[in-house]
Amino acid sequence: MSFTITVGESKTTYEKKIRLLELLEEKDRYQYIAARVNNVVRDLNYEVYYDAEVEFLTLKDHDANKTYEASLRFLVAMAFHNLYPDLKIRFSYDVSRSVKINLLDPKAKSDTAMLIRLNHELDRLVKADYPLVRKVVSNAEAAEIYKERGYEDKMAILKYRPEKTVHLYECDGYVDYMYSHLVPSTGYIKKYKIRLYSPGFLIQYPRSETVGEIPEFEDAPTFNRVLKESHDWAKIVGADTVAGINETIEKAGPIEFINLCEARHNRMLCELGQLIQDDREDIRLICVAGPSSSGKTTFANRLRIELMSRGIRPIRISIDDYYKSKDQCPVDENGNPDLESIEALDIDLFNQNMLDLINGEEVELPRFDFGRGGRVAGRRLKIEEGEPIIIEGIHALNDRLTVSIPKHNKFKIFISPQAQINLDDHNPLSITDLRLIRRLVRDKKFRNASAEETLGMWPSVRKGEFKWIYSTQEGSDYVYNSMLSYELPVMRKYAMPLLAEIDKESPYHPVATRLLRMLKFFVDMDDDWVPSNSLMREFIGGSCYADV
């Protein structure tokens, strides 16, 4: 039976199934990483046997970028296995949009000699261009392979796998499972940089948001410290892996696990309260910022209560009320109002209002009327001595927004979920995907927005975060990790139906598939015991701050 394959403007009829690689000319082979076949992401060894529209993907495409990164992790794990067969490593996401190689043996030292040997072995594997062969085995067969090779981490998560088969990849005798499609052979993995970053190494790789190039390295010691603290805490409570989270819920029960995670948030709030109390004579402006779906609103409310318990009575002012009308906003590259830009705010008015309030003057604040699309007169306000102002928003830590306020009068708080969770040693979960799931659930719950609408806005949101938010983390006085280790088991039942509704023809189907692939490994957890003041309630509903 014949079928037609469409690639761009070209249509060709075939009589027997054909691999995607065979559709490419030899000279173009290595520039493509994966393909969309009828909008489903496939590896290049996939065989087509039906009418299909095929789009080949380069490193400029987000989906291809995911395939490349997983393939690079496979290659690095293989290189370590070849060089140090008894040394186990764990990958995690780290500073400068890179992947960290953690050495799990405390006696092993990451040094220049190890880096040189690793680079030589990687060069050898790339030049050898070994094929990566995909093999389908039953879960029972996978368990035997894992046991034989000492993959205890993969065995732990295997029992939570809903499917009955596993898609392993084999390369020159090395076997691994990366929860992703991989490139056809090691010769595809030519772009990467590995540097010492004690303890361990960092792998930099091409990113779609940098048009398929490796970003310039930017160290972020504050971010790195928070990630380490997050992992240390997760390891203590057995929540550094998906299997560990599931087992904790099954053994200790949801109530204990929820309270354990909430206690950590309470402790951080207490630390923050003490820091502000110790400097209460100088601190007049408390600035809270972070990327989308970090939980800024609930956090600001809880911080206010914490400070009130210490005799400090802060007031909250919304930066959103200082937005300019759309016709006064800057425009993006598509000619649309760029609401992520700091220039979309009336910076001069905000500075003047904050300075006047701090100086004890009465101020008429603006209020943004979304119905009219512009500002109207708001409340009149005068603050007393010792009453700090809490502001929260994506630009709250940008000094341009508060340039008139002396530095010693500002206390800057960066908030974001900094997760360090792995499916297994070679497969970390994405911090960004965690926030995206939060936003999907929240947008449906409170804005009746479909998953497609949220996914459609996400690239623009991410672009604004890279431009305006992440760089402010390093200048903050405190980083609040809003991650709750129980949240993905809770989010699972809300997010999975939304993602499953996305049609295969949708441009967002590949993203939905990736998120579903992650969520399916978590056990389901009831949210009845999630406190009403929990940050989690900002996304699933039932918050006691809903009307505050």
Beta strands, then each sheet from edge to edge (+ up, - down):
strand 1: 3-7
strand 2: 10-14
strand 3: 18-19
strand 4: 34-37
strand 5: 40-42
strand 6: 47-48
strand 7: 52-57
strand 8: 89-94
strand 9: 98-103
strand 10: 133-138
strand 11: 165-171
strand 12: 174-176
strand 13: 193-196
strand 14: 201-204
strand 15: 285-289
strand 16: 315-318
strand 17: 363-369
strand 18: 374-381
strand 19: 389-392
strand 20: 410-416
strand 21: 422-424
strand 22: 427-428
strand 23: 478-481
sheet 1: 2+ 1- 7- 4+ 5-
sheet 2: 3+ 6-
sheet 3: 8+ 9- 14+ 13-
sheet 4: 10+ 11- 12+
sheet 5: 16+ 19+ 15+ 20+ 23+
sheet 6: 17+ 18-
sheet 7: 21+ 22-
end
